[in-house]
Amino acid sequence: ANHMSHLTYEQLPPLEPIATKGGQPPAYWPASGKIRVENLSARYSKDGPKVLHIISFHVKSGEHIGIVGRTGSGKVNYALLP
């Protein structure tokens, strides 16, 4: 049987936007970019089994991606990467 023994609710104050001249991002902010991952493997610990096995993908500037899958399929592992 599934159950939850503890639930915590926290309300964080909204972050104030960074003021910029004319509402434009700062000059150092990149106008475009991309993400390229090649042959990535990852483990939770140094001695643990691989939880990601040779993953490669490219995300172009302006492209949106989604990571979907069944519960326990490893979606959160992407967020845990350094």
C-alpha positions as CSV (number, residue, x, y, z in Angstrom):
1,A,0.0,0.0,0.0
2,N,1.3,3.4,-0.9
3,H,1.0,6.3,1.6
4,M,2.6,9.6,2.5
5,S,3.8,10.1,6.1
6,H,4.9,13.7,5.9
7,L,4.0,16.7,3.6
8,T,5.6,20.1,3.8
9,Y,4.3,23.2,2.1
10,E,6.5,26.2,1.7
11,Q,5.6,29.4,-0.1
12,L,8.6,31.2,-1.4
13,P,8.5,34.9,-2.2
14,P,8.7,35.7,-6.0
15,L,12.0,36.8,-7.2
16,E,12.3,40.4,-8.3
17,P,13.3,40.7,-12.0
18,I,16.7,42.2,-12.8
19,A,16.3,45.8,-14.0
20,T,17.8,46.3,-17.4
21,K,18.0,49.3,-19.7
22,G,15.0,49.4,-22.0
23,G,13.8,46.0,-20.8
24,Q,16.5,44.2,-22.7
25,P,18.7,41.5,-21.3
26,P,22.2,42.5,-20.2
27,A,24.9,42.8,-23.0
28,Y,26.7,39.7,-21.7
29,W,23.5,37.6,-22.0
30,P,23.8,35.2,-25.0
31,A,21.5,35.9,-27.9
32,S,21.5,32.3,-28.9
33,G,23.1,29.0,-28.0
34,K,22.9,25.3,-28.1
35,I,23.4,22.2,-26.0
36,R,25.3,19.3,-27.3
37,V,25.7,16.1,-25.2
38,E,27.7,13.2,-26.6
39,N,28.1,9.7,-25.2
40,L,27.0,10.6,-21.6
41,S,26.9,8.0,-19.0
42,A,26.2,8.7,-15.3
43,R,26.0,6.9,-11.9
44,Y,24.5,7.9,-8.5
45,S,27.8,7.0,-6.8
46,K,31.4,6.2,-7.9
47,D,30.8,2.4,-7.3
48,G,27.2,2.2,-8.4
49,P,25.7,0.9,-11.6
50,K,25.3,3.2,-14.6
51,V,21.8,4.8,-14.6
52,L,22.4,6.6,-17.9
53,H,24.1,4.6,-20.7
54,I,25.8,6.5,-23.6
55,I,23.2,9.2,-24.1
56,S,23.7,11.7,-27.0
57,F,21.4,14.6,-28.0
58,H,21.5,18.1,-29.4
59,V,19.2,21.0,-28.5
60,K,19.2,23.9,-31.0
61,S,18.7,27.5,-30.1
62,G,15.0,28.2,-29.5
63,E,14.1,24.6,-29.5
64,H,12.0,23.1,-26.7
65,I,12.4,19.6,-25.4
66,G,10.5,17.4,-23.0
67,I,11.6,14.3,-21.2
68,V,8.8,11.8,-20.7
69,G,8.6,8.2,-19.5
70,R,7.0,5.9,-17.0
71,T,7.6,6.3,-13.3
72,G,11.0,5.0,-12.4
73,S,12.4,5.2,-15.9
74,G,15.1,7.7,-15.1
75,K,13.8,11.1,-16.1
76,V,15.0,12.8,-12.9
77,N,18.6,11.6,-13.6
78,Y,19.0,14.4,-16.2
79,A,18.4,17.0,-13.5
80,L,21.0,15.4,-11.2
81,L,23.8,15.8,-13.7
82,P,26.6,18.3,-12.7
